[in-house]
Amino acid sequence: MAAIRLDNEERRKAIVEAAMPLFARKGFAGTTTKEIAEAARVSEALVFKHFPSKAALYEEILHLGCLGDPALECVNELPPSTASLVQMMRYMVRHFVFDAQEMDASHRLMINSFLEDGEYARLVTDTVMARIYPKFAELLAAAQRAGDLAAAPPTPENAFWFAQHVAAMLAYARLPKDGTVPYRGDAETIVAEAAAFILRGLGIKETVLERHLAAASRGNNGAFNSGERSRA
């Protein structure tokens, strides 16, 4: 059977797909270009032809994994309102919790990056800041204008990352096969409680929060209904 010839773009993508699980498992420093070449079934010289450095491979992984996420488009389509802020926080937690298995390699890359030079983590955070934070700031400002905040919100940039950290830690704790944190309740309960925790931290009034979360629990999740999945 004749070998299938790949064009440059296909070969480039194949190298990235071979590198990602290696980086996730062994970290940046622990992965060699020779191992990447062997996993991709190409020569080491061909790896360097497409990527001058391992950092360049990180950038491509970010491009394929983060910029191609349809969730970004769903978030950016939300109208400015308190309801949209509630939807965004619920979806962010749900995305991390329910999609943890699909995002396993990305999460492991982040953790390894924290332990090494942080380059991949910076690439991810820079992209998230550019693509998602502006919508968050818009929705938080809309909630403030509507009088739905009990007090002045935290610094918006910090508030955004505090919220993201809660959702991310939920996912990181679930990376081992049997998890590491004995959360009470099923995944739906965890999503609801974590989202409420974040929203209270943003200053949402309790009466406003209860109203919007009740609507969300009845399935009124707007743009995010089609993307939600249940997993206990």
Steps between C-alpha positions, in 0.01 A plus 500: 500500500646834397579751774270799523681822426403795717524860389688752712195611699393144574854407604522806723172406668616140545815619678292718735258216577794268576671758720201597713465177705878487547510853637197425716655187646868599526495879507686745279851431630444124516393463137763487226460585134625148425205353691262733319643394165467131589140546616414686179695247289712766338864601519622743763614727217144514368374603845743793496401583144146568620582626851827674588454424871287316753349836599377537143326164540331634815367794300355269237337281766342813643376602156338164429362442848391839630431717199299226337269457798139572391425594861678829436248593233206410727635725773561791267142488370346565843311831535617731783286417805511347846334187362784465251759534778328217687493292181867566433609391849284187491632412158862562599470261794307247291762520224780419744309233694318312224769539235785407735561169324511657154726777635721261699815565296450877510455496877812288546694736276394790720605324820838400357548855375440637852777272626742599225552836325131593471528570127201292393288631789581858397403428140166361617427783743593763242259345252219465754554861610473622142209281391279451808576764762350795301160327496523426874581865573207608283258270683627599845457868409145427376415335835635803683296740286188294568553536875541126542825519699487532876827695502767625265644197318862392545758620250348351181824340379559334837136396530522328162805299598364413845191356328712310249718358776200349680386326182852388405571351842180296476638351179852445634362315802318264263803413285596181688275206420315508832534873563670651804234713675190345661247748366143428611232461235497421130656713228185709455506591869870586486446727199210682665676547831832606349332750267302645792820526705670694219202729442476586868868590488426735211248679723175382346209563739359185656145564378627563147719190512216277621271624223750444221627165625143376535438595138822329394411180686172486305703485179491867401868508409464671165795452270651228718216248510620303199853463633423371847543137591428306816755289676475386859 
